[in-house]
Amino acid sequence: MTVCVAVTVDDGLVFAADSAASLLATDPNGQSFVSNVYQHGNKVYNLCRGLPVVAMTSGMASIGRAPIQSLAKDLRLLLKEGSSLAIDPSSYIVEQIAINARKFLYEEKFLALQPPPPAPHLLDFWIGGFSSGSEQPELWKVTILNGQCTAPEQIRPPGQFGINWGGQPDPVHRLIKGFSQDIGTALIGAGLDPQQLPQLVQVISAQTEAPLCHPAMPIQDAIELANFLVDLTKNYFRFMPGADVVGGETDIASVTRHEKFKWIKRKHYYPAHLNLLEHDHV
């Protein structure tokens, strides 16, 4: 389990995520529960080295025995020249990268699992950045939900700014929208006609939503906003009853048109000063 945040502004796009990796087990009744939480998962990826493209994951930490972070590195190699999934770095679109990510993660890896994992399960693989020649970033998501995976979804087309979040969404949703995601259940329980719920929630949101993001926000401020939202979620689950399913260090990366991909904050499993000639591990 995790929290991942994407902040899209005119200047670029920022991905930020925590490091908690929850180990799920099944009780005698067949119900899933959190048996352990590790604090060093990698969820933000430099997917196409040298290009203004970034990836991030939430949900399942692995497909079968293969960690998502390792599969992201495999995908990075396949996107290079010589593979059927390769892209032309001089002329590409982010949508094609998302399509190729779906082919690899779902068609080649997930569908090969025998037996397939039982429901419920969810994997979101976020891909954002600038297509060749584009002046605005865009955001896509590949979702595997209970064994099904539709075509990649465009979350934000070029020119549309804003904040998106995934994983454990309730703390960020409460802050930005002004109410819990359970508001619908509460209102219906209080006697509201379910058919009136969508309109009522829309009216409430129009009055309570916090406009934390602006298209003219500098990339540095977008970075600090993403970091704040991840930190908020980590502290929320720190004090809530139950396992700390969001935690560990925060990894942050940004993409801009001219600077392309940049790590802003991240952890290493090895001392960086002893491995100066090594490539980055993510």
Sequence and secondary structure as in RCSB ss.txt:
>XXXX:A:sequence
MTVCVAVTVDDGLVFAADSAASLLATDPNGQSFVSNVYQHGNKVYNLCRGLPVVAMTSGMASIGRAPIQSLAKDL
RLLLKEGSSLAIDPSSYIVEQIAINARKFLYEEKFLALQPPPPAPHLLDFWIGGFSSGSEQPELWKVTILNGQCT
APEQIRPPGQFGINWGGQPDPVHRLIKGFSQDIGTALIGAGLDPQQLPQLVQVISAQTEAPLCHPAMPIQDAIEL
ANFLVDLTKNYFRFMPGADVVGGETDIASVTRHEKFKWIKRKHYYPAHLNLLEHDHV
>XXXX:A:secstr
  EEEEEEETTEEEEEE   EEEEEE TTS EEEEEEES    EE  STTSSEEEEEEE SEETTEEHHHHHHHH
HHHTSTTSTT   TTS  HHHHHHHHHIIIIIIIGGG SS   SS EEEEEEEE  TT SS EEEEEEEETTB  
S EEEE TT  EEEEEES HHHHHHHHSS TTHHHHHHHTT  GGGHHHHHHHHHHHH      TT  HHHHHHH
HHHHHHHHHHHHHHSSS   S S  EEEEEETTTEEEEEE   SS GGG TTS    
